[in-house]
Amino acid sequence: MASNQVGYIGSGPLFIGKRSGGKMRYVGQVPEFKLDVTEETKELKDYVRGFGLAESISFISKVEASITFASADINNLVLALRGVEDATSAIPVTSEAHTAYPGGLVELQGVSPKSVSVSVAPATWVATTAYTIGQIVKPATGTHFYKCKVAGTSSGTEPAWATNGTDTSDGATLKWTDMGTMALTVSEYEINSAGLFIPATSAKIDEAGTPVEVSYTTSAGYNIQALVGAGEEYRVVFAGKNFARNGKGLKVVMYRVTFSPTKELGLISDEFAKLTLTAKVLSDDTKTGTDISAFCQIDMEFVG
């Protein structure tokens, strides 16, 4: 007896493009791609016999596709997050003002800052002014800054500032402690993709917050504004092969597809990230004629 059994193990590239036209984009690795057809049934009970059905009719209520992306490239992220992307250039930023805290992040513009320099940015010392414990100042000239150790009123003339880590007397009672250079060394902060981190043990940055100025250059990249894009319609083409039949070709075309945003985006994991999207497969009114599907078409290479 001849066998009608045709096994199927599918693989192959997937392409997605806007229905309005343009590039059909290769989306990278796709671990799973499947169609889900939902059937709705209307039934009429047999009221004459009292059991069974007198009539039953069913029709397709909806067709959905599920696609899992294993490539988190910019285009897939935009599709998954229904976002709007913008290419960003490397931009130099000079003396950007921030308040730094020990054990805290100083968030900078863009991503992965380069050529970073950080300096404490205190106000300039002022004569005959009341200062309280913890306030910081800088001299009219010099590279060090000073923290008020004993409160009081500054003298009429600027004191001779100590630069060896000791105290400077100012006026009748005011004392200043030398805090070192305003410029932080690279060992006094850590650069990360979001900005820079100040260690909790920092000697120059105060728990109440210390004004700093940061100069840096942003890295070129992309900016994605999530969940602000309009719901586009797409075409989906699968150029598959059936490896259970020596790689015989299989082509699936979905004419009109709308994607829902991904339900989750794993940002910390021991595994490679995956983006699972569901999509509604809508009817295409341009596909007409007897036995012509308005939803999708499947072409299979002859299996002998």
C-alpha positions as CSV (number, residue, x, y, z in Angstrom):
1,M,0.0,0.0,0.0
2,A,1.3,3.4,-1.0
3,S,1.9,5.8,2.0
4,N,0.2,9.2,2.1
5,Q,2.2,10.2,5.1
6,V,4.2,13.4,4.7
7,G,6.2,14.4,7.7
8,Y,7.0,18.0,8.3
9,I,9.9,19.7,10.2
10,G,10.0,23.3,9.1
11,S,12.8,25.8,9.0
12,G,13.7,28.8,6.9
13,P,13.9,32.6,6.8
14,L,11.0,34.9,7.6
15,F,10.5,38.3,5.9
16,I,8.2,41.1,7.0
17,G,7.4,44.4,5.2
18,K,4.9,47.1,5.3
19,R,1.8,46.3,3.3
20,S,2.0,49.8,1.7
21,G,5.3,48.8,0.0
22,G,9.0,48.8,0.4
23,K,11.6,46.3,1.6
24,M,10.6,42.8,2.8
25,R,13.0,42.7,5.7
26,Y,14.7,39.5,6.9
27,V,14.0,39.4,10.6
28,G,16.8,37.0,11.7
29,Q,16.4,33.8,13.7
30,V,12.8,32.8,14.4
31,P,12.5,29.7,16.7
32,E,8.7,29.5,16.3
33,F,6.2,30.6,13.7
34,K,2.7,29.2,13.7
35,L,-0.9,30.0,12.6
36,D,-3.9,29.7,15.0
37,V,-7.3,29.4,13.4
38,T,-10.4,29.9,15.6
39,E,-13.6,28.4,14.6
40,E,-17.0,29.5,15.8
41,T,-19.9,27.1,15.7
42,K,-23.7,27.7,15.7
43,E,-25.8,24.8,16.7
44,L,-29.6,24.1,16.8
45,K,-30.8,21.5,19.2
46,D,-33.2,18.9,17.8
47,Y,-36.3,19.8,19.8
48,V,-38.4,17.1,18.0
49,R,-36.4,14.1,19.2
50,G,-35.2,15.9,22.3
51,F,-31.6,15.0,21.8
52,G,-28.8,15.7,19.4
53,L,-28.6,18.5,16.8
54,A,-30.9,19.5,14.1
55,E,-28.5,21.9,12.5
56,S,-24.9,22.9,12.9
57,I,-22.8,25.4,11.0
58,S,-19.3,26.6,11.6
59,F,-17.2,29.4,10.2
60,I,-13.8,30.9,10.8
61,S,-14.1,33.7,13.3
62,K,-10.4,34.8,13.3
63,V,-6.9,33.8,12.2
64,E,-3.9,34.7,14.2
65,A,-0.2,34.2,13.8
66,S,2.4,33.8,16.6
67,I,6.0,34.7,15.8
68,T,9.0,34.4,18.2
69,F,12.0,36.5,17.3
70,A,15.4,35.6,18.6
71,S,17.1,38.7,17.1
72,A,16.7,41.9,19.2
73,D,17.7,44.2,16.4
74,I,16.3,47.7,16.1
75,N,13.6,46.9,13.6
76,N,12.3,43.9,15.6
77,L,12.3,45.9,18.8
78,V,10.3,48.7,17.1
79,L,7.8,46.2,15.8
80,A,7.6,44.4,19.2
81,L,7.1,47.6,21.1
82,R,5.1,49.5,18.5
83,G,7.7,52.1,18.7
84,V,9.2,54.9,16.7
85,E,13.0,54.8,16.2
86,D,15.5,57.6,15.5
87,A,19.2,57.2,14.6
88,T,21.3,59.2,17.1
89,S,24.8,60.6,16.4
90,A,27.7,61.0,18.8
91,I,27.2,64.4,20.5
92,P,29.7,66.1,22.8
93,V,28.2,67.5,26.0
94,T,30.1,70.1,28.0
95,S,29.8,70.9,31.8
96,E,26.4,69.4,32.2
97,A,25.1,70.1,35.7
98,H,23.9,67.3,37.9
99,T,23.5,66.5,41.6
100,A,25.6,63.4,42.6
101,Y,25.0,61.1,45.6
102,P,27.2,58.4,47.0
103,G,26.0,55.0,45.9
104,G,23.9,56.6,43.2
105,L,23.6,56.9,39.5
106,V,24.2,60.1,37.6
107,E,22.1,59.6,34.5
108,L,23.5,61.1,31.3
109,Q,22.0,61.7,27.9
110,G,22.1,59.0,25.3
111,V,23.9,55.7,25.9
112,S,27.4,54.5,26.8
113,P,29.1,57.9,27.3
114,K,32.7,58.3,26.2
115,S,35.6,60.7,27.1
116,V,34.0,61.3,30.5
117,S,35.3,63.9,33.0
118,V,33.6,64.8,36.3
119,S,34.2,67.8,38.6
120,V,32.6,68.9,41.8
121,A,30.9,72.3,41.1
122,P,30.7,74.3,44.3
123,A,29.8,78.0,44.5
124,T,32.7,80.5,44.7
125,W,33.6,81.7,48.2
126,V,32.1,85.1,49.2
127,A,33.3,87.5,51.8
128,T,31.3,88.3,54.9
129,T,28.8,85.6,54.3
130,A,27.3,83.2,56.8
131,Y,28.1,79.5,56.1
132,T,26.7,76.4,57.8
133,I,28.3,73.0,58.4
134,G,28.5,70.9,55.2
135,Q,28.4,73.7,52.7
136,I,31.1,73.6,50.0
137,V,32.9,76.4,48.2
138,K,35.8,77.0,45.8
139,P,38.4,79.7,45.9
140,A,38.5,82.5,43.3
141,T,41.5,80.6,41.9
142,G,42.8,77.1,42.4
143,T,41.7,73.5,41.8
144,H,40.7,72.4,45.3
145,F,37.3,72.8,47.0
146,Y,36.4,73.1,50.7
147,K,33.7,71.9,53.1
148,C,32.5,74.0,56.1
149,K,33.6,72.2,59.2
150,V,32.7,74.8,61.8
151,A,29.9,77.3,61.0
152,G,30.5,81.0,61.0
153,T,30.8,84.2,58.9
154,S,33.6,84.5,56.3
155,S,36.1,87.3,56.7
156,G,36.3,90.4,54.5
157,T,39.3,89.0,52.6
158,E,39.8,85.5,51.1
159,P,41.9,83.3,53.3
160,A,45.1,81.5,52.3
161,W,43.6,78.1,51.4
162,A,45.4,74.9,52.6
163,T,45.9,72.3,49.9
164,N,47.3,69.5,51.9
165,G,44.1,68.1,53.4
166,T,44.1,70.2,56.5
167,D,41.8,73.0,57.7
168,T,41.7,76.6,56.8
169,S,40.5,79.2,59.3
170,D,38.3,82.0,58.0
171,G,36.9,84.9,60.1
172,A,36.3,84.5,63.8
173,T,35.0,80.9,63.9
174,L,34.6,79.6,60.4
175,K,36.7,76.6,59.4
176,W,37.0,74.9,56.1
177,T,38.3,71.4,55.4
178,D,40.3,70.8,52.2
179,M,38.4,68.1,50.2
180,G,41.0,67.8,47.5
181,T,40.7,68.6,43.8
182,M,37.4,69.4,42.3
183,A,38.1,67.1,39.3
184,L,37.3,63.5,40.2
185,T,39.8,60.8,39.1
186,V,38.7,57.8,37.1
187,S,38.9,55.7,40.2
188,E,36.3,57.9,41.9
189,Y,33.4,56.9,39.6
190,E,32.3,54.1,37.3
191,I,31.1,54.6,33.8
192,N,28.1,52.5,32.6
193,S,25.7,52.5,29.7
194,A,23.3,54.9,31.5
195,G,25.8,57.3,32.8
196,L,28.2,57.1,35.8
197,F,27.9,55.5,39.2
198,I,29.4,57.1,42.4
199,P,30.7,54.6,44.9
200,A,29.1,54.6,48.3
201,T,32.5,55.2,49.9
202,S,33.1,58.4,47.9
203,A,35.0,61.0,50.0
204,K,34.1,64.0,47.9
205,I,30.4,63.4,47.2
206,D,28.1,64.1,50.2
207,E,25.0,62.0,51.2
208,A,22.8,65.1,51.0
209,G,23.9,65.6,47.3
210,T,26.8,67.4,45.7
211,P,26.7,69.6,42.6
212,V,28.9,68.2,39.8
213,E,29.5,69.1,36.2
214,V,30.0,66.3,33.7
215,S,31.5,66.5,30.2
216,Y,31.3,63.6,27.8
217,T,30.4,62.4,24.4
218,T,27.3,60.2,23.7
219,S,27.7,57.1,21.6
220,A,26.0,56.8,18.2
221,G,23.0,54.5,18.2
222,Y,19.3,54.4,18.1
223,N,16.5,55.9,20.2
224,I,13.2,54.0,20.5
225,Q,10.1,55.6,21.9
226,A,8.0,52.7,22.9
227,L,4.2,52.4,22.5
228,V,3.8,55.6,20.5
229,G,3.7,54.2,16.9
230,A,0.6,53.7,14.9
231,G,-0.6,50.1,14.2
232,E,0.9,49.5,10.7
233,E,-0.3,46.7,8.4
234,Y,2.3,44.3,7.2
235,R,2.9,41.4,4.7
236,V,4.6,38.3,6.0
237,V,6.5,35.8,3.8
238,F,8.0,32.5,5.0
239,A,10.5,30.9,2.7
240,G,10.5,27.5,4.4
241,K,11.9,24.1,3.8
242,N,10.6,20.7,4.9
243,F,13.6,18.9,6.3
244,A,11.5,15.7,6.8
245,R,11.3,15.6,3.0
246,N,14.9,16.4,2.0
247,G,14.4,20.2,2.2
248,K,11.4,20.4,-0.1
249,G,10.3,24.0,-0.4
250,L,7.3,25.6,1.4
251,K,6.2,29.2,0.9
252,V,3.6,30.9,3.1
253,V,2.3,34.4,2.3
254,M,0.1,36.4,4.7
255,Y,-1.3,39.4,2.9
256,R,-2.5,41.7,5.6
257,V,-1.2,41.4,9.2
258,T,-1.4,43.6,12.3
259,F,0.9,43.0,15.2
260,S,0.1,43.4,18.9
261,P,3.0,44.7,21.1
262,T,4.9,42.0,22.9
263,K,3.6,41.0,26.3
264,E,7.0,40.9,27.8
265,L,10.6,41.9,27.1
266,G,13.1,40.0,29.2
267,L,15.9,42.5,30.0
268,I,17.8,40.4,32.5
269,S,18.1,36.7,31.9
270,D,20.6,33.8,31.7
271,E,19.1,32.9,28.3
272,F,19.0,34.6,25.0
273,A,16.2,37.1,24.8
274,K,13.1,36.3,22.7
275,L,10.3,38.5,21.5
276,T,7.0,36.7,21.1
277,L,4.4,38.6,19.0
278,T,0.9,37.7,18.2
279,A,-0.7,39.1,15.0
280,K,-4.1,39.2,13.5
281,V,-4.3,37.9,10.0
282,L,-6.9,40.1,8.3
283,S,-8.7,39.6,5.0
284,D,-7.3,41.3,1.9
285,D,-10.2,42.7,-0.2
286,T,-7.9,42.7,-3.3
287,K,-7.8,38.9,-3.3
288,T,-11.0,37.8,-5.1
289,G,-12.2,34.9,-7.1
290,T,-13.4,31.4,-6.6
291,D,-11.4,29.4,-4.1
292,I,-9.0,32.3,-3.6
293,S,-8.1,33.0,0.0
294,A,-8.2,36.6,1.2
295,F,-6.0,35.7,4.2
296,C,-2.9,33.6,3.2
297,Q,-1.6,31.3,0.6
298,I,0.6,28.2,1.1
299,D,2.7,26.8,-1.8
300,M,4.5,23.5,-1.4
301,E,7.0,21.8,-3.6
302,F,5.9,18.5,-5.0
303,V,6.8,15.6,-2.7
304,G,7.2,12.4,-4.6
